[in-house]
Amino acid sequence: METITAGADPAAPAGLPNSGGPAATPARARRGRWAVLWALALALAAAVALTTGAPGPALAALTRTRWTCLPPLVLLSVLHFVLSAVALRGAAGRSLPLFEATLAQFTAAAANRVTPSGLGAAAVNTRYLVCKGLPLSRAALAVTLLQLAGLPADLTLMAAVFGASGGDDRVLDALGRHAAQAAGLVPAVPLLVAAGVLLPAALLGGRRALRSPAARRAAAGLAELRRRPRDVAVALAASASTTLALGLAFALSVLAVPDTGAGPADVLALLAAYLVGATAGAAVPAPGGFGSTEAALVAGLAALGVATAPALHAVLVFRAITFWAPVPVGLLTCRTLRR
């Protein structure tokens, strides 16, 4: 993480140097404007390619899309970032300005598009909390809590969705079939040899890590979290709500494509497909799960009986609104946060 140097603005978010120098400010401002222009130009080029490169099927698919679903889809995407800000406030145990914290989440999303495993968002959120007056150790603990809270929150939400789906196990059955096929492709002897080598090394490294100063600081941080059960509960609830908002946005994207054949009665099944697909896509260490998430979501829709072409159409609509559209917004909010 970048440290604050002499003359730097302590309110600058992670990885963003101070814009205070008279000579540096215009150059950095020009670079920011050019980045936004390039992002918009790429989006325009993609739209032109979609409508002119294959005018028949692509244009017909666009005309059949229920664009009345677009406003609620955008609102769900924005709600996702607001809930992320609420989760950050709960993890930090500090009453952060909600609007400013939401802007930080847009900037964190833009940073996540070029870094794997959420590292960009972690750096931006840590820097933002430090600039709001939290010590670095407590800011890092809050961001770690925010990342760790996602797993139990998503598992709880997944259990609730599958429990309320009334025994619709199509997604789980397809997942089990794919897992069995993948397990059959793994040779047993090399797997046993690798386990025999890696397991002792992991145990030895784990013992050393538990005795390190970092482990002692982490234990002290966990002891502090036990004294803040309300903040932990808020972080867990808000983290689950962010996933639910994206799941509803995914279901709405599928409903916006008439060729999928999905209706309002399939919302719970679509939520289940999103939760499983997003979890599988996030397992691949690509920036933002790009590529792997799309493939996993299309596979989840295929498990529900949706044809490949409309499934891909729905997934692209969903990712365009919730994944790519926030990028130029995050670049603009980055300038606002620097000021």
Secondary structure, DSSP 4 states (H G I P E B T S, - for coil): -PPPPTT--TT--TT-----STTHHHHHHHHHHHHHHHHHHHHHHHHHHHHHTSHHHHHHHHHHS-GGGHHHHHHHHHHHHHHHHHHHHHHHTS---HHHHHHHHHHHHHHHTSSBTTHHHHHHHHHHHHHTT--HHHHHHHHHHHHHHHHHHHHHHHHHHHHHTTS--HHHHHHHHHHHHHHHHS-HHHHHHHHHHHHHHHHHHHHHHHTSHHHHHHHHHHHHHHT-HHHHHHHHHHHHHHHHHHHHHHHHHHHT-GGG---GGGHHHHHHHHHHHHHHHHTS-SBTTTTHHHHHHHHHHHHTT--HHHHHHHHHHHHIIIIITHHHHHHHHHHHHH-
